[in-house]
Amino acid sequence: MSKSASGKGSSGAPTGAGTGAAGGKDAGGRGSKVGTLATLTNHGDPAAAAALVALFPAASRVESYQGDVRVHVAPAQEVELIRRARDQFGYDHFIDRLGADRGPEADPRFDVITLLGNLRTGKRLIVVTTLPEDEPETPTLCAVFRGADWFEREIYDMYGVRFSGHRDCKRILMPDHFPDFPLRKEYPMEGRGEFAAPRRALGGNVDGKDGTVAIPSQPGRPGPPTRDPLDRTGAPRP
Amino acid sequence: MSISRSQNTNRGAGTSLPGTRTLDVEVAEDRHAESMMINMGPQHPSTHGVLRLILELDGEEIKRCEPVIGYLHRGKEKVGETFSLHKFIPYTDRLDYLAPLSNNVAFALACEKLLGIECAPRAQSIRVICHELSRISAHLLGLGAYAMDLGAMTIFLWTFRERETIYSLIERICGARFTTSYTRVGGVERDLPDDFLGKLEAFVKEMPGRVDEYEAMLSRNKIWVKRTQGVGIITKEQALQFGLTGPNLRGSGIDYDVRKAHPYLGYEHYEFEVPIGTEGDCYDRYLCRVMEMRQSVRILEQVLQTIPAGPVLNRDGDGVLKSVLPEKTKVLTNMEALIHQFMVGTTDVHMPVGEVYFSAENPKGELGFYLRGDGQLTPARLRIRGPSFANLQILTELLPGHMIADVMAVLGSIDFVMGECDR
């Protein structure tokens, strides 16, 4: 078994690296027998994507790999395209919204990718919009899918992409005072050393930028009392 | 498949909505009244991990809820960009750490989709066993901890009895109880031991009776019914808007299960039903999980009948030699296999240029991986779509209007795990 495997290895090695780079169309025919790969690569609906893109012809195109259909759209039209996908094409299940970085040399650099599901047909749609490195900003999706809220906060947290119109686009996974955007390619894997946390950030219910929590106080009502948790002087609370 | 609810309640199904619930005593408007901020967690027992909830209360009623997450953030997506696909498998154990085998399976399938590699037929059946065993195990823990949060200690001990059996089985499969790292691209790490299928059969025979026991303790229990029915109602519209998946979505009456919508691992060949709730309250989500356990047992019965013989790693097909590791037993005894292992392990797999998204139906919901390859040795982007992340977000809309004592009922019914939420 292993002998034949290594024998094939010498002959198959030169072509092996390039096998996956082909487009999605040949995916079903790859492999010697029909197995589950065919069931993994039937998630997209190219016809619906083409019809959707036809509504936004100037700034949209369709790509496909392994059966996943990706619609590329300009940032200004992204929300409208997703709204149309939801209302006219039945993609009413919000699955995911994620960021990606193509590296400091690439322009445009950042991707914001949205995954939608169609519960009736079971098909999926991937919407991609690309943003430049300087001041990456795109309109929020919260008006179409309320669940985009946290996902956009995570994209901001990891990539520094801002979402105009977002309710409260602050960090979500990293500490509030973290100085970097860790999923950017130039951020080193081992980090950039320790950083000093503001003392007040260790407490809860602190209003202001350095606190871990800032729930805005309601109009007409006094805000929550603030106090330095490391204050051992016993001074009365404000 | 619709689920039958117990009606042993004086509240009547569907009459009480959380938004309309008011305090019994009318409270005179007090302009000096302050709302109270309560900090729940990150070390609160009912938050099952390190979730922190900041609640604003008016009396005992919740006005606002702000979940604070990120305490368990380990930068897995960053790590994924520096490792080859094989080396990332152990990291998937720690996503939903209550169902590590399920995470392994989902990640292996995502890699196979990206690389275009078939899984060996026997390994497919083994993966189904892994998937369903860990589903039962995760639901057992979810149910036991949920019941304990609401004061029913017995269930917790009973479910851990069965979980012990499952962990013994998992130990037989891959040698580890918890950090399994069992799947490989193109198959699984090793074949099942000879005595495994017999032990699994015994478990499969025993389990339906055990589920009956849990149901006898809870489904018509007056306290349980009163604590969960009509509490934490998630509407269909909310569930779709917030991207809920798994039992939380199905509890709201939406028939969506990845195993049915996009059958993978040959799930289209197994007969099973998807339990669907009617009201969308905590009780429905509880019932969905209990009935899913029964369906998982049903799937396991069929796997036992149909599991084929053969190798557990794909050995023929394009690109296999570059990406599929040899069997470990051969590596230890055979020079060519050792060289093969060394080559795959050191030179790694060159990623194809392309992007795929694959998701599997995990116990908590849809665990998805978005992989982007750019021809390098490591993925350019490895996104983990943890179902608990989306499932937790709905708390901001779900909890206001509830009593503070209902928080435990709602949290337990959402059944989240912070490992995959914070990643």
Interface residues (C-beta under 8 A of the other chain):
Chain A: M1 S2 K3 A5 S6 K8 G9 G12 A13 T15 G16 A17 T19 G20 A21 A22 G24 A27 R30 G31 S32 K33 G35 T36 L37 T39 L40 T41 N42 H43 Y65 Q66 D68 R70 D92 H93 F94 I95 D96 L98 A100 D101 R102 I113 L115 G117 L119 G122 R124 I126 F145 R146 G147 D149 W150 F151 E154 M158 R171 I172 L173 M174 P175 P182 L183 Y187 M189 G204 N205 T212 V213 I215 Q218 R221 P222 P224
Chain B: E34 S35 M37 N39 I54 E56 R64 E66 V68 I69 G70 H73 G75 E77 K78 V79 E81 T82 L109 E112 K113 L114 L115 G116 I117 E118 C119 P121 Q124 L240 Q241 F242 G243 T245 I254 D255 Y256 A261 H262 P263 Y264 L265 G266 E268 N314 R315 D316 G317 D318 G319 L321 K322 S323 P326 K330 N334 E336 A337 I339 H340 M343 H350 M351 P352 V353 G354 E355 V356 Y357 F358 S359 E366 G368 Y370 R372 G373 G375 A380 R381 R383 R385 F389 A390 Q393 I394 T396 E397 D422 R423
